[in-house]
Amino acid sequence: MCIIRTVKEEPCSQCGRLTNAYDILMGRLCPECIAKRAAVFARNIRDLYGIEEPEEPDPYYRKIAALPLIDHSNDIDAHSNSSSRARDPNRIPIILKRLENVWRKFPDLRLGQLIENVFPNRGANGHSESVYYLEDEEFIERIENFYKKLSLRE
């Protein structure tokens, strides 16, 4: 689960109550409906792996109200298939071809190494750097630029 709070309140897709909670995988759900789904998921995992019931349930869903309000409407629109801002699936082979072109110049690197070299655990500012929010174009440009500079040094 990746739950965020949005500025805009919309009806929960399950019960219809207005909520500003949004789960990236489950969509617009109120905290109570998120908790219900999470409980069912947790019960299924415990049954599958023979894990005993914890003494206290996880109160994570109650903390949603304390999360900061952020306008995530663009991110949410990008996840929606009905959105006019949906990403073009035709970009995938283009991005993969560009990645292949870089990788072929450094064939001894594993894919994880190829990417980790460009996006190390610690960025230049000392903070963790995440590729999660990078758009595809910026992601591939940073990879291409990194290895282009590396090629020029050799």
N, C-alpha and C positions, 0 to 999 in steps of 0.2 A: 504494500500500500504506500502510496505517495500522496498524502493529503495536503491540500493547500486551502487557504481562505481567500476568497475573491472579494473585491469591492462590491460587485453586483450580486444581489440575491436573486435566485431563480428557484422554481419549484423542484423539490426532490423528485427524481425520476421514479422512485418507488412509492412514496406515500403522499407526495404532492405538497408537503410543507415547504415554505420559503426557507432557503438556506444559502449561506455563502461558502459552505464546504464543498470541495470538489476533489475527487480522487482521479488521478491520471488514468488508471485502469478501469475503474468502475463508473466514472462520470459524475454527474451532479447528484449527490446523495446527502441527506442530512446526517448529523453525527450518530443519531440513533440507528438509522438504516445501515450506516457504515459499520457500526458496532455489531449489529445482527449478522451481517455478512462475514465480518471478521471472525465472529464466534463460531459460525458454521465452518468456515475454512479451517480455523484452529482445531475444532473438534475432528474434522476429517483427517487432518495431519496427525493428530494424536492417535486416532484409530488406526491409521495406516502404519504408523511406526511403533505402536504399542506404548505410547508415552502416557504417563498418568496425568490426571487433571491437576493443574496448579492450585495451590491453596487460595490464592487471591487472583481474580481476573485482572488482566492488564487494563489500567485506566487510561490508556493512550487517547482513546476517542474523546474523553472528557477534556483533554488539553487543547482540543481544536480551537476553542474560544480564545485561548491565549496566543495563538499563532498570529503573526502580524498580518494586517490587511495589505494585500498587494494586488495591483491590477494585472491579473494574469489572462485577461480576455484574449489577447493575441495568441498566447500559448494554447489556451483551450480551443480557440477557433482552429488552430493548426491541427489539433488532434481530432477534430470533428470531420467526418467524411462528407457531411452535408455543407460544409463551409466552402465559400468561394475562394478562401485562402488555402485550401488543402494543397499540400505539396504535390508536384507533378511526379508521378512514378517513373516517367521517362528519364528523369535525372539519374536514376540509379546506375544503369549501365555506363553512363558518361563518367560519373564519379569513380566507379570501379575501374574503368579503363585508365583514368588518370592515376589512380592508386597503383594499378598494375605497372604503368610506365615507370613510376618511381621505384617500385619494388624490384623490377627487372635490373635496375642499375645497381642494386644492393641485394643480390639473391641469397647471400649467406645469412641475412637477417630473417628471423621469424616475424610474422605479422605483428605480434605483440611488441617485439623489440622495435620494429619500424615505427610504430605509433608512440611507444613510451619514450623513445629518444626525443621526439618533438614535444610531447606533453608529459614531462616528468612529474613525479608526485609533488614536487615543490616548484612553484613558479619563481620567476626572478624576484618577485616581491616577498618571497618567503611563505606565501599562502598556497594552499593546495589549488591546483589548476584543474578544472573539469572540462571535458569535452562535451558534456551532456547538453549544454545550452548553445553550443556552436552550431550555426547553420552549416549545411554541407559544403557550400562554396568556401566559407572561411576555413573550415576544417581541412579541406584538400589543398587550399592555397598555402596554408601554414606548413603542411607536410612537404609540398613541392618546393617552397622557398627554403626550408631547412636543409633538404637534401641537395638543392642546387648550390647553396653556400658551401656545403660540405664537399661537393664535387670540385668546386673552384679552388678549395684549399689543397686538394691532393695533386 
